[in-house]
Amino acid sequence: MIKEEHEVTNLGYPQNPGTVMSTVVNVQTDTVVPDHIVWSLFNTLFFNTCCLGFVAFAYSVKSRDRKMVGDVIGAQSYASTAKCLNIWAVVLGHPDDHRTHCCPGHCAPGSHPGSGEAELKWRRLLVAATA
């Protein structure tokens, strides 16, 4: 019998002594829960606005700990919070955001050489990380 398959037999007397009714139940034991720890570490080092990156890293570690002890629900909860904090850390600490704060009347979006490429790169990174 395979580890994931459990056989349940009919405990009553069969109608015909030669036939036994059985049911096979497949149980999937591997549940993947992303803990976002690499993303949180990146945000801690580069986008730590209001300590959001550090708090996201703490929640990622808690998610990994819950996953190690087998608490899938707890791991998903902490991972969801870490993901939300990481999104906010990236949005608030966006590197091209300085254009609107340094000289709002003089710097139009895309006026710096290569800024459109960098912004597109960061948007793709954010979309890929949240998928």
N, C-alpha and C positions, 0 to 999 in steps of 0.2 A: 504494500500500500504506500503511495506517495505521501510525503509530509503534508501537502496542502489538501489532500483528499481524505475525507472522513466518510465511512460507510455507515449508514443507518439502516438496519434491517427491521422488517415487520415482526413484532414480538408475538403477534397472534398466530394461531395455527393456520397454515396455508391451506387453500382449497384443494390443491393438488400436491401431494407430498414431493413432487419433483420440482416445483417452481417456488422460488423465494423472491418476494418483491424487495427491491433495495433502491436507495436514493444516494447519489453522490453529491456532496456539497463542496464546492471549491472556495477556500478561504484565502484571500489575498492578504499576506502579512506585511508586505513592504509598502509603506505609505511614505511618499516623498514630501517632506515639508522643507521648503527653502528657508534658511535662517537669515539670509542677506548679510552675512558677517563681513564679506569682502567689500560690499558696497558701503556698509557702515564704517569700516576702517578707512576707506577712501574719503568718505565725508568727514570723518574725525580729523584726518590730516589736512584736507584741503577746503572743506565747506563747513567749518564748525561755527556757523552763525548761531548765536544764542545757545551754544553748546548742544545744538540739535544732533550733530554728528556723533558726539560722545554719548548722548542719551540713546540714540539709535543703536550704537555699538553695544551698550549695556543690555538693551532689549534683545539684540541678536545673540549675545552670549547666554541670556536666560532662555531663549528659544532653543539653542543648541543643547543646553543642560536638560531641558524638559524632554527633548527628543532622545537624549541618551538614556533617560530613565523609563522611556516608553509612554510618556504622557503626550499623545499626539494632539489632543485638544488644547492643552496648555501651550505646546510648541507653536501651534497655528496662531493662537491669540497673541503671543509675544512677537512672532514673525510679522503678523499683520501690523502691529504697532510700530515695529522697526521699519517696515516698508513705508508707512505713512510719514514717519519722522525723517526718513531718508529723502523722500520726495520734497518735503518742506525744506530740508537743509540744502538741497540742490537749487530749488526755486529761489530761496532767499539769499543764497550765497553764490548765485550765478556770476561767472567772471565778467560777462559783458554788461552787467548791471551798473557798473561804475559810470557809464556814459550819461545816464540820466541824473546822477548825483553830482558829478564833478563840474560840468558846465552845461546845464539843461538847455540854454538858448543857443549854444554854439555847436553841439555835437548831435547830429541827426543819426538815427540808426543806420548803420552801413557806411558811414562817412569815413571810418578808419580803414586803412588798407588791410584786407584780409579778415575784417571783423564778421562779414557775412559767412565766410567759410567756418570760422570758429563757432559762431552761433549755431550754424547748421550741425556741426559736429556734436555740440553739447546737447542739442535737441534730440539727435539720433541716439546719443548715449542715454538720455533720460527715458526715451520711449523704449529702448531695448531693455533697460533695467527694470522698468515697471511691467513689462510683458511677462 
